[in-house]
Amino acid sequence: MLYFSLGDFVRHPLKPDWGIGQVQSIVGMNVTVNFPHAGKQMINCAIVELEKVDRADETPFG
């Protein structure tokens, strides 16, 4: 079961360089997220567990 909703901010645990992305759509276990450094990515949450984050927690990269 997914624990986030449209508009929530998430981080891909294996791709931290993608930055903090915003959830654009959810269809079953497939979530489309718009990442600032990778664009729109469809993530299968049955395989990758996205980390929900508070936008205020974002730390700038390099």
C-alpha positions in Angstrom: 0.0 0.0 0.0 1.3 3.4 -0.9 1.6 6.0 1.8 1.7 9.2 -0.2 -0.7 11.2 -2.4 -0.6 13.4 -5.5 1.5 16.4 -4.8 3.6 14.8 -2.1 7.4 15.2 -2.3 9.6 12.0 -2.4 13.2 10.9 -2.8 14.4 7.9 -4.8 16.6 6.0 -2.3 19.0 4.7 -5.0 19.1 8.0 -7.0 19.7 10.8 -4.5 21.3 12.9 -7.3 17.8 13.2 -8.9 16.8 15.5 -6.0 13.4 15.8 -4.4 10.6 14.9 -6.8 6.9 15.7 -6.7 4.3 12.9 -7.2 2.3 13.6 -10.5 0.2 10.5 -10.8 -0.5 7.2 -9.1 -1.9 4.2 -11.0 -1.8 1.0 -8.9 1.8 0.6 -7.7 3.2 2.8 -10.6 3.9 6.4 -9.5 5.0 9.1 -11.9 7.3 11.6 -10.2 8.8 14.8 -11.6 12.4 15.1 -10.4 14.4 18.3 -10.8 17.5 16.6 -12.1 15.9 13.6 -14.0 12.5 14.8 -15.3 9.4 12.7 -15.1 10.1 9.1 -14.1 7.7 6.2 -13.7 8.6 4.2 -10.6 7.2 0.8 -9.8 6.7 1.0 -6.0 6.5 -2.8 -5.8 10.2 -2.7 -6.6 11.4 0.7 -5.3 10.2 2.1 -2.0 10.2 5.9 -2.5 10.9 8.0 0.6 8.3 10.6 1.5 10.0 13.8 2.5 8.9 17.2 3.8 9.8 19.8 1.2 11.4 21.9 4.0 13.8 19.0 4.6 15.4 19.4 1.2 19.1 20.1 1.3 20.8 21.7 -1.7 23.3 19.5 -3.6 26.8 20.7 -4.3 
